[in-house]
Amino acid sequence: MSIAELKLRLHQTIDSINDRAKLEVLYALLKDTKSKYSPMDLKEYVNSIDEAILQVQAGKISTVDDLEKESERW
């Protein structure tokens, strides 16, 4: 699917929604299209991986059960 086709489908889908709450959620999601994250260079990428490995080794992880319980509170 091309970008133009995807945009058209998104517009059509949004136009068909009459639920204010859903539209507000979509708006909140889409209004912040400028990512808070910037592209990483190789050094930042490697450092990020190293940090994640250290977190796992230190036991700073979430299990699937933890995430499921957390998602119930959303």
C-alpha positions, 0 to 999 in steps of 0.5 A, spaced: 500 500 500 502 506 498 503 512 502 497 516 498 493 510 499 494 509 506 492 516 507 486 516 504 484 510 508 486 513 514 481 519 512 476 515 510 476 511 517 476 517 521 471 520 517 466 514 519 467 515 526 462 518 530 464 517 537 467 523 540 472 519 545 475 515 540 476 521 535 479 525 541 484 519 542 486 519 535 487 526 535 492 526 541 495 520 538 496 524 531 497 531 534 504 529 536 507 527 530 514 530 531 517 524 535 520 525 542 526 521 540 531 523 535 535 518 530 541 515 534 548 514 531 551 508 532 555 509 538 548 511 542 545 505 539 550 500 542 550 504 549 542 503 549 543 496 548 549 495 553 544 499 558 538 494 556 543 488 558 545 491 564 538 492 566 536 485 565 542 482 568 540 487 574 533 483 574 530 490 572 525 486 568 517 486 567 514 479 566 508 478 561 504 477 567 506 484 570 505 487 563 498 484 563 496 487 570 499 494 568 495 494 562 488 492 566 489 499 569 489 503 563 
